[in-house]
Amino acid sequence: MSSESPYQIVSTPDAPSAIGPYSQAVVYNGTAYISGCIPFDPKTMTLVEGGIEAQTQRALDNLFAVVKAAGSAPSHVLKTSVFLKDMNDFAKVNAIYEKAFAPYKPARSAVEVARLPRDVLVEIECVCAVKSSL
């Protein structure tokens, strides 16, 4: 077995650092697996002020920063998962999400969860194709 890893770990200062034992993303075989992004300011590692709209935008900004660092782009996102603290926020999250990805619409799951890390209102993860492999 080769000592070289078959996958690449991705890390960028343009998104919050991992708050646990995981990587911001892993690239393997032309696909990037982006960990859940929460609405922290990457410079201060603090939750952005504002409600669900501000938190959704920041989570997407963080997600796209990691997507870019992985060698991909929002238009190459294949699947997202959106985790919501309150499904009553679904329409507000959808409006921001739709603008962020427009006109592209990746496959998606959206679920309400009992609790998210650091008690944020939203977390978003994705799987995307790496542009160099397309």
C-alpha positions in Angstrom: 0.0 0.0 0.0 1.3 3.4 -0.9 2.2 5.9 1.8 0.6 8.6 -0.2 -3.0 9.4 0.8 -5.6 8.7 -1.9 -7.5 11.8 -0.8 -6.7 15.5 -0.2 -7.7 17.3 3.0 -8.9 20.9 2.3 -8.5 23.8 4.7 -9.0 27.5 4.1 -8.8 30.5 6.4 -11.8 32.0 4.4 -14.2 29.8 6.4 -14.3 29.0 10.1 -11.9 26.4 11.2 -13.2 23.0 12.3 -14.6 23.0 15.8 -14.1 19.3 16.2 -12.0 16.3 14.9 -12.9 16.7 11.2 -11.7 18.5 8.1 -13.4 21.4 6.3 -13.5 19.2 3.2 -12.0 16.0 1.7 -11.5 15.6 -2.0 -11.4 12.1 -3.4 -11.6 10.8 -7.0 -12.9 14.1 -8.4 -15.5 14.7 -5.8 -15.3 17.1 -2.8 -17.2 16.4 0.4 -17.7 19.6 2.3 -18.4 19.4 6.0 -21.4 21.2 7.5 -20.8 24.9 7.6 -22.3 27.0 10.4 -22.8 30.8 10.4 -19.6 31.8 12.2 -17.4 34.7 11.1 -14.2 33.0 9.9 -12.0 35.7 11.4 -13.5 35.9 14.9 -15.0 32.4 15.1 -18.2 34.0 16.6 -21.8 33.6 15.5 -23.0 36.3 13.1 -25.6 38.7 14.5 -29.1 38.7 13.0 -31.7 36.0 12.6 -32.1 33.2 10.2 -31.5 35.3 7.1 -28.1 36.5 8.3 -27.1 33.0 9.5 -28.1 31.4 6.3 -26.1 33.9 4.2 -23.0 33.4 6.4 -23.3 29.6 6.3 -23.6 29.7 2.5 -20.6 32.2 2.3 -18.6 29.8 4.4 -19.7 26.8 2.3 -18.7 28.5 -0.9 -15.3 29.5 0.5 -14.6 25.8 1.2 -16.0 24.7 -2.2 -13.6 27.2 -3.8 -10.7 26.0 -1.7 -11.5 22.4 -2.8 -11.1 23.5 -6.5 -14.8 23.7 -7.3 -17.6 26.3 -7.6 -21.2 26.7 -6.6 -22.3 25.6 -10.1 -20.6 22.3 -9.5 -22.4 21.4 -6.3 -24.2 18.1 -6.8 -26.1 17.8 -3.5 -26.6 19.9 -0.4 -28.1 19.0 3.0 -29.6 21.9 5.0 -30.2 21.4 8.7 -32.6 23.7 10.4 -33.3 24.3 14.1 -36.9 25.3 13.1 -38.7 24.2 10.0 -40.8 27.4 10.3 -37.7 29.2 8.9 -37.8 27.0 5.7 -39.2 29.8 3.4 -36.7 32.4 4.6 -33.8 29.9 4.1 -35.1 28.9 0.7 -35.2 32.5 -0.5 -31.5 33.1 0.4 -30.5 29.6 -0.8 -32.2 30.1 -4.2 -30.4 33.4 -4.8 -27.1 32.0 -3.8 -27.3 29.1 -6.3 -29.3 30.8 -9.1 -30.0 29.7 -11.7 -28.5 26.3 -10.8 -30.5 24.0 -8.5 -28.5 21.1 -6.9 -30.2 18.1 -5.3 -31.0 18.9 -1.7 -32.3 17.6 1.6 -33.7 19.9 4.2 -34.5 18.7 7.7 -35.3 20.0 11.1 -33.0 18.8 13.8 -33.2 19.0 17.6 -30.0 20.9 18.0 -27.1 22.2 16.0 -23.5 22.9 17.1 -23.1 26.1 19.2 -26.9 26.5 19.0 -26.9 28.0 15.5 -30.1 28.1 13.5 -28.8 26.5 10.3 -26.0 24.3 9.0 -25.3 23.5 5.4 -23.1 20.8 3.8 -22.5 19.6 0.3 -20.9 17.3 -2.2 -19.5 18.8 -5.4 -17.5 17.9 -8.4 -14.0 19.2 -8.6 -13.6 21.4 -11.7 -10.3 19.9 -12.7 -11.9 16.4 -13.0 -14.8 17.5 -15.2 
